Amino acid sequence: MPKTNDNVRGVGFLLLALLTISLQTVAVKWISGDYPVSCIENESKGEQAWSTLD
């Protein structure tokens, strides 16, 4: 049976992961401006990205 301290540490890591993912999403939306997130993800992978500005 896990110790209570291990459970608290696990919850802490889950909250840290949630915060990290949320901050990454905010950063991408702030940097991207008018481009959709999928367009930026494709560019970062080196794939041909489609543009909504056409």
matplotlib code that plots the C-alpha trace (Angstrom):
import matplotlib.pyplot as plt

x = [0.0, 1.5, 2.3, 0.3, 3.4, 3.6, -0.1, 0.5, 3.5, 1.5, -1.2, 1.4, 2.9, -0.6, -1.2, 2.2, 1.5, -1.9, -0.3, 2.4, 0.1, -2.2, 0.7, 2.0, -1.5, -1.6, 1.9, 1.1, -2.1, -0.3, 2.6, 0.5, -1.8, -4.3, -3.0, -4.8, -2.8, -2.8, -1.0, 1.8, 2.1, 2.6, 5.3, 7.1, 7.1, 8.6, 5.4, 3.7, 1.3, -1.9, -2.8, -6.2, -5.0, -5.5]
y = [0.0, 3.4, 5.9, 9.1, 11.1, 9.2, 10.1, 13.8, 13.8, 12.1, 14.7, 17.4, 16.0, 15.9, 19.5, 20.5, 18.7, 20.4, 23.8, 23.1, 22.0, 25.0, 27.4, 25.9, 26.3, 29.9, 30.5, 29.0, 31.0, 34.2, 33.6, 32.4, 35.4, 34.5, 31.1, 28.0, 25.8, 22.9, 25.1, 25.9, 22.2, 21.3, 23.9, 22.7, 19.2, 20.4, 19.5, 21.7, 23.8, 25.2, 28.8, 30.3, 33.7, 32.6]
z = [0.0, -1.0, 1.6, 1.9, 1.0, -2.4, -3.1, -2.3, -4.6, -7.4, -7.1, -7.2, -10.4, -12.0, -11.1, -12.4, -15.7, -16.0, -15.4, -18.0, -20.7, -20.0, -20.2, -23.5, -25.0, -23.9, -25.3, -28.7, -29.0, -28.0, -30.5, -33.3, -33.7, -36.5, -37.4, -36.1, -33.8, -36.3, -38.8, -36.2, -35.2, -38.9, -39.3, -36.3, -37.7, -41.0, -42.9, -45.5, -43.5, -44.9, -44.5, -43.7, -45.1, -48.8]

ax = plt.figure().add_subplot(projection="3d")
ax.plot(x, y, z, "-o")
ax.set_aspect("equal")
plt.show()
